[in-house]
């Protein structure tokens, strides 16, 4: 009976720690994604207009392109 009791009690403690761990991990992932996004935007903003045109972007489309809102077919229409 003591083996069954310890087996039942352990998952509740583990689940709380797991939830906290997932929360911390999600925040770290969100922060990392923010910095990667900002670096990509900064890199594209450093390009001149001709280089941006070569890859099919205008300055006003940089943030949308980094966010994945502009697809390849959208770029060829403009």
N, C-alpha and C positions, 0 to 999 in steps of 0.2 A: 504494500500500500504506500509506503514512503517513496518508492520509485515513481509511482503514478502521480503522487502529489507534486514532486519536484518537476516532473515533466510538464504538468499542467501550469505550474507557476512560472516557469522560465520563459515561455513565449511572450507573456504579457510584458515582462521587463525588456526582452529583446525587441519587441515591436515598438515600444516607446523610443528606445535608442535608435532603432532603424528609421523611425519617422524623423527624428531630429537630424540624423545623418543625411537623410534624403533632402531635408530642408536646407541644410548647410551646403550640400552638393549642388542643389538647384541654384542657390544664390551665387556660388562660385562660378557656375557655368554661365549664368546671366551676366556677371561682371566681366568674365573673360570674353564673352560674345560682344559686349559693349566696346571693349578696347580693340578687338579685332575689327569691328565695324568702323570705328573711328580711324584706325590706321589705314584701312582700305580707302575711305573717303579722302583722307589727307594725301594719300599716294596719287589718287586720280586728280585731285585738285592741283597737284604740282605739274601735271602735264599741260602742255600748251594746247590751244584750240585745235591745231592741226592734228596732233597726236590723238586727241579725243575723237575727232572726226574719223580718223583711221580705224578706230575700234567701234565706230558707230554710235558715239554718244555726244551729247552737248553738255555744257556745264550744268544746265538745269536738270539734267537726267542723272547726275552722278549718284545722289542719295537713293533714288529709286532703283538704279542698277545694282547698287551694293545690297539693297534690301531684297533683291530678286524680283522686283515688280516689273522689270522690263525684260521681255523674252527676246530671243534672237529674231523672231518674226516681227516684233514691234520695232526693233532697230532698223530693219530693212525697209519699213514703210516710210520712215522719216527722211 
